[in-house]
Structures are given as C-alpha cells and as structure tokens.
Amino acid sequence: MIIGAHIIIQSKDADADRAFLNRLTLPSVPMGGGFTIYGLPPSEVAIHPSEKNDVHEFYLMCDDVKATIREMERAGIAASPIAEAGWGLMTTLTLPGGGKLGVYEPKHPRPKQHRPVKAKKRAAKKKVVKKKTARKRQR
C-alpha cells in the first residue's frame, strides 16, 4: 500500500537549498552526511497525456500565492510574476542554488487525503502461519 511520496530535488548548491527548506519550518529528520528529509503537507498526484514518458513536474501548493510571494521575497527568494491558469494561480521560485520550483494556489477540486489502512490481513496471515508451525512441531 502506498503510504507517501519521496521527492528528490537535485541541486548545484544543496546546502543553500536545504537552508531554504529550513526557513519553511517543515518538520524534518537529519539523516547524516549532510542529508535531511523534510515532511510535506498533504499532497496529490495526477497523470497528464504527453508525447514522452519519464517527464515529471513538482509543485508546492499554497493557500495564497500573493502572500507566499511576499514572504519569499522578504527571505530573498525571487519569484516570477503570477500566471493565471485554469487550475490555479502559479509562480516560479528561484531557489538559492539556482534551480526553479513551481508554487501554485489551486483552484481545482482537491481530493480527500489518503489514509493508509493497517494491513490487518497480513497480521492475520502471520497468526495462521504461526499456528500451522506450532501444530507441525507438536507432531
């Protein structure tokens, strides 16, 4: 069962971009070797038609793109002008490492958040296997 997504942003200046993520006050876990994994708010995934496979896009979503741009600019992060799209209001941030990151205020319906169900069936199967093993030992 899918329990989340792990997104990797490649960067020419990973330390500067990690500092940017630290400013967002996302929960994080240090992994050693300079790596940190950041928790994200609820997310969603969509499939769009394309002429090519293996083309992926990553956007952060916000509740107010104008306020987000003001906050980013106060932190020294450049943002592109807001673009109106049918599905939302979009901007592109320039990360300290030079990479671009899309941010948008969604105007489309949002799905309910996925809540993984604990695998009760797996636990039940383990009990059955243990019982069968115990019976074989008794013989």
C-alpha positions in Angstrom: 0.0 0.0 0.0 1.3 3.5 -0.8 2.0 5.5 2.3 3.5 8.6 0.9 5.9 10.1 -1.7 9.6 10.8 -1.5 10.7 13.7 -3.7 14.3 14.4 -4.5 15.3 17.9 -5.8 18.7 17.8 -7.5 20.7 21.0 -6.7 24.1 22.6 -7.7 24.1 24.2 -4.2 22.3 21.7 -1.9 23.3 23.4 1.3 21.7 26.7 0.2 18.6 24.9 -0.9 18.4 23.0 2.3 18.6 26.3 4.2 15.6 27.5 2.1 13.6 24.4 3.1 14.6 25.0 6.8 13.1 28.5 6.5 9.7 26.9 5.5 9.7 25.4 9.0 8.8 21.9 7.6 9.2 19.1 10.1 12.5 17.3 9.3 14.7 14.4 10.2 18.5 14.6 9.9 19.9 11.6 8.0 23.6 12.2 8.5 26.1 13.0 5.8 24.5 16.4 5.4 21.2 15.0 4.2 17.8 15.9 5.7 14.4 14.6 4.9 11.6 17.1 5.1 7.9 16.3 5.8 5.4 17.8 3.5 1.8 18.7 3.9 -0.9 16.5 2.2 -0.1 16.0 -1.5 -1.7 14.8 -4.7 -0.6 13.2 -7.9 -2.0 13.4 -11.4 -1.3 11.8 -14.8 -1.3 14.1 -17.9 -1.0 13.0 -21.5 2.4 13.6 -23.0 4.5 12.8 -26.1 7.2 11.4 -23.8 7.4 9.2 -20.7 9.6 10.0 -17.7 8.8 13.7 -17.7 7.8 14.7 -14.2 6.9 18.1 -12.6 6.9 19.1 -9.0 4.9 22.0 -7.5 4.3 23.1 -3.9 0.8 24.3 -3.3 -0.1 27.3 -1.2 -3.4 28.8 0.1 -2.5 32.4 -1.1 0.1 32.8 -3.8 0.4 36.6 -3.4 1.2 36.2 0.3 3.6 33.4 -0.4 5.4 35.5 -3.0 5.7 38.4 -0.4 7.0 36.0 2.2 9.6 34.5 -0.2 10.8 37.9 -1.4 11.3 39.0 2.2 13.5 35.9 2.6 15.5 36.9 -0.6 13.9 34.3 -2.8 13.0 35.6 -6.3 9.5 34.8 -7.7 8.2 35.1 -11.2 5.0 37.1 -11.9 1.8 35.3 -11.2 0.4 33.3 -14.1 -3.3 32.6 -14.3 -4.0 29.0 -15.3 -7.4 27.4 -15.4 -6.4 25.2 -12.5 -4.8 27.8 -10.3 -2.5 30.9 -9.8 1.1 29.9 -10.4 4.6 31.4 -9.7 8.1 30.0 -10.0 10.6 30.5 -7.2 14.3 30.6 -7.9 16.0 28.6 -5.2 19.3 29.8 -3.7 21.1 27.1 -5.6 19.7 28.5 -8.9 17.0 25.8 -9.5 13.4 26.6 -10.2 10.4 25.4 -8.1 6.8 25.9 -9.1 4.3 27.1 -6.5 0.6 27.5 -7.1 -2.7 28.3 -5.4 -5.0 25.6 -6.6 -8.4 26.5 -8.0 -9.2 22.9 -8.8 -11.1 20.5 -6.5 -8.8 18.8 -4.0 -9.1 15.0 -3.3 -9.6 13.7 0.2 -6.3 12.8 1.7 -5.1 9.2 1.5 -5.1 7.5 4.9 -3.3 4.1 4.7 -5.1 1.2 6.4 -3.1 -1.0 8.6 -2.7 -4.4 6.9 -4.9 -6.5 9.2 -4.9 -9.3 6.6 -1.1 -9.6 6.9 -1.2 -9.8 10.7 -4.0 -12.5 10.4 -1.9 -14.5 7.9 1.1 -14.4 10.3 -1.0 -15.8 13.1 -2.2 -18.6 10.8 1.4 -19.4 9.8 2.4 -19.5 13.5 -0.4 -21.9 14.3 0.5 -24.2 11.5 4.2 -24.2 12.5 3.2 -24.9 16.2 1.0 -27.9 15.0 3.9 -29.4 13.0 6.2 -29.1 16.0 3.6 -31.0 18.1 3.5 -34.0 15.7 
